[in-house]
């Protein structure tokens, strides 16, 4: 089924809450342990309001802040795990990165939650810079495949079909670029709402 037809079909399944739209790319003839897929992609249309916290020198009114004085509260791994679970992204002032790496890296690193140049390292700690990073992260897709199936949130049912289609195509083409045999490694592509069955689509 073509993308927009599939989206119209999915949207018939109304619920009392806003459902997200997920893209599923099932892979074949690939060992993701030998060929790890780790992507950070920008899409044209906002997917959701992400939860962001910052390792900053000063408290910010824009996002939850962890200053250097607060680092001592995270001596236990379980406390850092809670942090990783609570937020979609963690950003950092560049000056604090060595200390962030030593205190939080052991837990945040393996979980893919460490601040990075892709997700947000601030050279200047200002409201404008923080807002720019959050705006960018709201239109970002992070993919770390641990099995031969990729599932990512691509939008919400309130979005226009053409906006969701554009997001899907950007993500699909981004995945294709890192597959060793391009389309030969793609078994099928599906989309679904939070509470719906998946529908196979053509790309």
Buried (B, 14 or more C-beta within 10 A) or exposed (E): BEBBEBBEEBBEBEEEEEBBBBBBBBBEEBEBEEBEBEBBBEBEBBBBEBEBBBBBBEEBEEBBBBBBEEBEEBEEEEEBBEBBEEBBBBBBBEBBBEEBBEBBBEBBEEEBBBBBEBBBBBEEBEEEBBEEBBEBBBBBBBBEBEEBEBBBBBBBBEBEBEBBBBBBBBBBEBBBEBBEEEEEBBEEBBBBBBEBEBBEBEB
